[in-house]
């Protein structure tokens, strides 16, 4: 339980306001991505990571399915045959901002 609180606190700090005011959803998503996804995925989501594939352009449905259930949405063909991704339910409130970041070119 303590670990979840620490993670939630770190996420909230990551989303804090910058010098110019509030961050856009894509900027918030970038911070969440860097803090939680780059251990496996490339810091540049257009490129493949050490364990995870490139994720730029991922749909919200794919992001939700992977983060919350370690599944794929119906009809999706995985880029890699591995099953290494772990469930990250603490990121549920941030799926929309992650989708906004990954939708950017």
C-alpha positions in Angstrom: 0.0 0.0 0.0 2.8 2.4 0.9 4.5 1.8 -2.5 1.2 2.7 -4.3 1.0 5.9 -2.4 4.6 6.7 -3.3 3.9 6.0 -6.9 0.8 8.1 -6.9 2.7 11.0 -5.3 5.5 10.7 -7.8 2.9 10.8 -10.7 1.2 13.9 -9.2 4.5 15.7 -8.9 5.4 14.7 -12.4 2.2 16.4 -13.6 2.8 19.6 -11.8 2.6 23.0 -13.4 5.5 24.4 -15.2 6.8 28.0 -15.3 4.3 28.9 -18.0 1.2 27.5 -16.3 -0.6 24.2 -16.7 0.8 21.5 -19.0 -1.1 20.3 -22.0 -2.4 16.7 -22.0 0.4 15.6 -24.4 3.0 17.2 -22.1 1.5 15.4 -19.1 1.5 12.2 -21.1 5.1 12.6 -22.0 6.1 12.9 -18.3 4.1 9.8 -17.4 5.6 7.9 -20.3 9.2 8.9 -19.4 8.6 8.0 -15.7 6.9 4.7 -16.3 7.5 3.3 -19.8 11.1 4.0 -20.8 12.5 1.1 -18.8 11.2 -1.1 -21.6 10.2 1.2 -24.4 12.5 3.7 -26.1 12.4 7.3 -24.7 11.5 8.2 -28.3 8.2 6.4 -28.7 8.8 6.2 -32.5 11.7 3.8 -32.0 11.8 0.2 -30.6 13.0 -0.1 -27.0 15.1 -2.7 -25.4 12.1 -4.9 -24.5 9.1 -3.1 -25.9 8.2 -2.1 -29.4 7.7 1.4 -30.7 4.4 2.8 -29.3 3.9 6.0 -31.2 0.4 6.1 -32.7 -1.0 3.6 -30.2 -4.7 3.9 -29.9 -6.4 4.6 -26.5 -7.9 1.2 -26.6 -4.5 -0.5 -27.0 -3.0 1.6 -24.2 -5.9 0.8 -21.9 -5.8 -2.9 -22.7 -2.1 -3.2 -22.2 -1.8 -1.1 -19.0 -4.9 -2.5 -17.2 -5.1 -6.1 -18.4 -1.9 -6.9 -20.3 -4.1 -7.8 -23.2 -4.7 -6.6 -26.7 -7.9 -5.1 -28.0 -10.0 -7.3 -30.3 -8.5 -7.6 -33.8 -5.1 -6.1 -32.9 -2.0 -8.0 -34.1 0.9 -7.6 -31.6 4.2 -6.2 -32.9 6.2 -8.8 -30.9 5.1 -12.2 -29.7 6.4 -11.7 -26.1 4.2 -11.5 -23.0 6.6 -9.4 -20.9 4.4 -6.3 -20.2 3.1 -6.1 -16.7 -0.2 -4.7 -15.6 0.0 -1.1 -14.3 -3.4 -0.3 -12.9 -2.1 2.8 -11.1 -1.8 4.5 -14.5 -5.5 4.2 -15.2 -6.2 7.9 -14.5 -3.5 8.8 -17.1 -4.6 6.8 -20.1 -6.0 9.8 -21.9 -2.8 11.9 -21.4 -0.6 9.0 -22.5 -2.9 8.6 -25.6 -2.5 12.3 -26.3 1.3 12.1 -26.1 1.6 9.0 -28.2 -0.8 10.4 -30.9 1.6 13.2 -31.6 4.0 12.8 -34.5 
